[in-house]
Amino acid sequence: MKLTLYMAITANGYIATQNHGTDWVCDTDWAQLERYVENSDAIVMGRKTMEVSGDDFPYGNNKLNVVLTTNKSLHVDSPTKFITDLAPNELLEELEKRGLNSVLLIGGGIINASFLKAGVIDEVILSVHPLILGRGINLFKPVDADLALELISIDKYDEDLIHLKYKVKKNVEI
Ligand SMILES: NC(=O)c1ccc[n+]([C@@H]2O[C@H](COP(=O)([O-])OP(=O)(O)OC[C@H]3O[C@@H](n4cnc5c(N)ncnc54)[C@H](OP(=O)(O)O)[C@@H]3O)[C@@H](O)[C@H]2O)c1
């Protein structure tokens, strides 16, 4: 099982404006995200991200979209939508049982923090956009957990977009 976090961020680490705006996320990034979605067995997101995704949800071509929510009335289990309140570790076990081994976590900040706390993130890809927002939604909601990273690659795209790819160093004290 490999869990990759993929997020578009501002140069100061926000993933959306305070009002959930992501119009600043460029087309090049959307195309990259699509590529990662297609190359993953399943994607995982929080309930709020599902809600702001509109017609983009469910993402991908017949891809399993997992959404975490405590709202049981939203829970479903179909070939493209698995809406559940499983804890991150339980969820990954369940996906593994279903033969799904590469999982893409696509936000937002609250669910990212849940997975950070659970210690199950293996790889982090940050698509850094050339802007700074004075206020916004953090990449991770504040949480008592840290990650040490090893830089794997830096790629520069048009529109001054930079992709940072990191491997998570497991069991490192910070
Ligand atoms: N820049 C990017 O790449 C990017 C990507 C994704 C999202 N975003 C932005 O991020 C914003 C949304 O992020 P957010 O942090 O506000 O919310 P979020 O993480 O998308 O969703 C939070 C919700 O997910 C559910 N949840 C999270 N962890 C859970 C767990 N362990 N168990 C059960 N349920 C869990 C809860 O739903 P319930 O309250 O229903 O229980 C929680 O309120 C939007 O503005 C979106 O546009 C940006």
PDBQT file of the ligand as one rigid body, heavy atoms in Angstrom, charges set to zero:
ROOT
HETATM    1  N1  LIG A 201      -5.498  23.245  -3.363  1.00  0.00    +0.000 N 
HETATM    2  C1  LIG A 201      -5.858  21.983  -3.387  1.00  0.00    +0.000 C 
HETATM    3  O1  LIG A 201      -5.155  21.114  -3.946  1.00  0.00    +0.000 OA
HETATM    4  C2  LIG A 201      -7.121  21.561  -2.698  1.00  0.00    +0.000 A 
HETATM    5  C3  LIG A 201      -7.474  20.217  -2.685  1.00  0.00    +0.000 A 
HETATM    6  C4  LIG A 201      -8.607  19.836  -1.979  1.00  0.00    +0.000 A 
HETATM    7  C5  LIG A 201      -9.368  20.773  -1.346  1.00  0.00    +0.000 A 
HETATM    8  N2  LIG A 201      -9.016  22.074  -1.402  1.00  0.00    +0.000 N 
HETATM    9  C6  LIG A 201      -9.823  23.069  -0.689  1.00  0.00    +0.000 C 
HETATM   10  O2  LIG A 201      -9.875  22.719   0.674  1.00  0.00    +0.000 OA
HETATM   11  C7  LIG A 201     -11.117  23.169   1.220  1.00  0.00    +0.000 C 
HETATM   12  C8  LIG A 201     -11.753  22.032   2.000  1.00  0.00    +0.000 C 
HETATM   13  O3  LIG A 201     -10.845  21.610   2.992  1.00  0.00    +0.000 OA
HETATM   14  P1  LIG A 201     -11.254  21.502   4.515  1.00  0.00    +0.000 P 
HETATM   15  O4  LIG A 201     -10.020  21.310   5.292  1.00  0.00    +0.000 OA
HETATM   16  O5  LIG A 201     -12.156  22.647   4.858  1.00  0.00    +0.000 OA
HETATM   17  O6  LIG A 201     -12.183  20.190   4.543  1.00  0.00    +0.000 OA
HETATM   18  P2  LIG A 201     -11.939  18.662   4.043  1.00  0.00    +0.000 P 
HETATM   19  O7  LIG A 201     -10.706  18.102   4.660  1.00  0.00    +0.000 OA
HETATM   20  O8  LIG A 201     -12.109  18.591   2.578  1.00  0.00    +0.000 OA
HETATM   21  O9  LIG A 201     -13.231  17.978   4.670  1.00  0.00    +0.000 OA
HETATM   22  C9  LIG A 201     -13.384  17.972   6.055  1.00  0.00    +0.000 C 
HETATM   23  C10 LIG A 201     -14.483  17.027   6.420  1.00  0.00    +0.000 C 
HETATM   24  O10 LIG A 201     -14.116  15.692   6.065  1.00  0.00    +0.000 OA
HETATM   25  C11 LIG A 201     -14.595  14.791   7.045  1.00  0.00    +0.000 C 
HETATM   26  N3  LIG A 201     -13.465  14.141   7.687  1.00  0.00    +0.000 N 
HETATM   27  C12 LIG A 201     -12.161  14.505   7.682  1.00  0.00    +0.000 A 
HETATM   28  N4  LIG A 201     -11.420  13.615   8.372  1.00  0.00    +0.000 NA
HETATM   29  C13 LIG A 201     -12.281  12.657   8.785  1.00  0.00    +0.000 A 
HETATM   30  C14 LIG A 201     -12.135  11.451   9.523  1.00  0.00    +0.000 A 
HETATM   31  N5  LIG A 201     -10.941  11.060   9.977  1.00  0.00    +0.000 N 
HETATM   32  N6  LIG A 201     -13.238  10.721   9.768  1.00  0.00    +0.000 NA
HETATM   33  C15 LIG A 201     -14.450  11.100   9.322  1.00  0.00    +0.000 A 
HETATM   34  N7  LIG A 201     -14.657  12.227   8.621  1.00  0.00    +0.000 NA
HETATM   35  C16 LIG A 201     -13.583  12.983   8.355  1.00  0.00    +0.000 A 
HETATM   36  C17 LIG A 201     -15.419  15.614   8.016  1.00  0.00    +0.000 C 
HETATM   37  O11 LIG A 201     -16.707  15.652   7.436  1.00  0.00    +0.000 OA
HETATM   38  P3  LIG A 201     -18.059  15.795   8.341  1.00  0.00    +0.000 P 
HETATM   39  O12 LIG A 201     -18.022  17.188   8.896  1.00  0.00    +0.000 OA
HETATM   40  O13 LIG A 201     -19.145  15.594   7.337  1.00  0.00    +0.000 OA
HETATM   41  O14 LIG A 201     -17.990  14.717   9.377  1.00  0.00    +0.000 OA
HETATM   42  C18 LIG A 201     -14.748  16.974   7.909  1.00  0.00    +0.000 C 
HETATM   43  O15 LIG A 201     -15.565  18.067   8.296  1.00  0.00    +0.000 OA
HETATM   44  C19 LIG A 201     -11.953  23.629   0.054  1.00  0.00    +0.000 C 
HETATM   45  O16 LIG A 201     -11.886  25.023  -0.005  1.00  0.00    +0.000 OA
HETATM   46  C20 LIG A 201     -11.241  23.059  -1.152  1.00  0.00    +0.000 C 
HETATM   47  O17 LIG A 201     -11.413  23.879  -2.299  1.00  0.00    +0.000 OA
HETATM   48  C21 LIG A 201      -7.906  22.493  -2.045  1.00  0.00    +0.000 A 
ENDROOT
TORSDOF 0
